[in-house]
Amino acid sequence: MINDIKKTAEDKMKKSVEALRTEFSKIRTGRAHAGILDHVKVDYYGSLMAINQVANITVLDAHALGVQAWEKGMSAKIEKAIRDSDLGLNPASMGDLVRVPIPPMTEERRKDMVKIVRGESEGAKVAVRNIRRDAIAHLKDLLKEKEISEDDERRAQDDIQKLTDKFIAEMEKVLAEKEKDLMAV
C-alpha cells in the first residue's frame, strides 16, 4: 500500500515536470521552432483542429516558419488563426505556403517572458506540493485505520518529501535553462 502511494505520487510529479517542459517549449525565444504553433487552432469545416493536424510546419530558417496546408483553400484560415493567436506573429501567404516570420525579441520582451516562465514554474511547484500533501493524507488515513505502523508512516513521509525535493530541484534546473535561453541574444 505504501509503495502504491509512493509510486502514484512519483508518477504524478513526473507528469508535472513534463507539463512544465511542454509549457516552456511553447514560450518562444526569438528562434523559429515548429512547437511554437502547437496550440494554435484552425477552423476546419466547422471544428477547431490543431494546426499540425491540417498542415505541415517546417523551419525555413532561424527566423521563419513555413506552414504548408494539406488542402487548397486552408491557407487563408491558417493565416488568420496564426494572426489571431496570442503569439504576436504576423504571417504572410506566399501561394500555398504561409510564411511566419519570428521577430527578434527586445530586452523588455525577454524580461516579460522570464516573468511568465517563473510564474509557470511556480504553478508547477505548487502542483508537486499538492501531490505531496495528498500522498501524506493517504498515509495518515492508513495509520488511522491501523493498516500501517507509525514508523512506516514516518518513513514513507520522509520518502515522499525526498521525492518532492528531487522534482522541485529538477523544475529549478528546467527553469534556469529556459531563463538562460530567453536572455541569450
C-alpha angles and dihedrals in degrees: 000000000000090000090052091053092048093046093049091048092049093049092050091048091051089052090051091054091048091049089052091051090049091051091048091051089060092055107088126228101195093271122101118249129158094238090072090079097044096108097042111114123208127202102245111181093323100319129089113244131181109260092240089061093060102033147025115251117205135175106241095184139327092292105033142058127202121215115195113190117221091219129046112248095033094093093082092050091048091049091050093047092052092046092049094048121099092250097094093230126147110208124195128203118234103181107290093349122082108208114207113195114204107217118221113258121246122225091253092051090049091054090048090051091051089054090050091049092050090051091051090049093051090051090052091049090052088052091053091048090051089053088052091050092051093048092050090048089054090051092050089050090053090049091049090052088049092238092128135028125249090249092053090048092050093048091048091050090052091050091050090049089052089051090049092050091048094052094043089052089051090051090050089053092049089048093050091051092050093047090050089048092049095048094047110104 
